[in-house]
Amino acid sequence: MSNGFKNLKVYQLAYQLAMKIFEISKNFPVEEKYSLTDQIRKSSISVCTNIAEAYRKRRYPKHFTRKVIW
C-alpha cells in the first residue's frame, strides 16, 4: 500500500483520461478558454479527486459507496 489510491486501476485510467482531455483542450478556440475549456478540465480532474477521497474514506462503507457512485 505504498501509494494507496494511485495503485487503483480506476484511478490510473481516470488520470490518463484527464491528461488526454487536457492535451485535447489546448487546441480549443481562444474564445472558449475561460468557459468551456476550464469547465471540461475541472470536471475531468474532479473524477480523480473523488476516487482519491473515496479511497481515504473506505473504512466507512456508506461514505465510500456514496463517493464512488455519485
C-alpha positions, 0 to 999 in steps of 0.5 A: 500500500505504498501509494494507496489510491494511485495503485487503483486501476480506476484511478490510473485510467481516470488520470490518463483520461484527464491528461488526454482531455487536457492535451485535447483542450489546448487546441480549443478556440481562444474564445472558449478558454475561460468557459468551456475549456476550464469547465471540461478540465475541472470536471475531468480532474474532479473524477480523480479527486473523488476516487482519491477521497473515496479511497481515504474514506473506505473504512466507512462503507456508506461514505465510500459507496456514496463517493464512488457512485455519485 
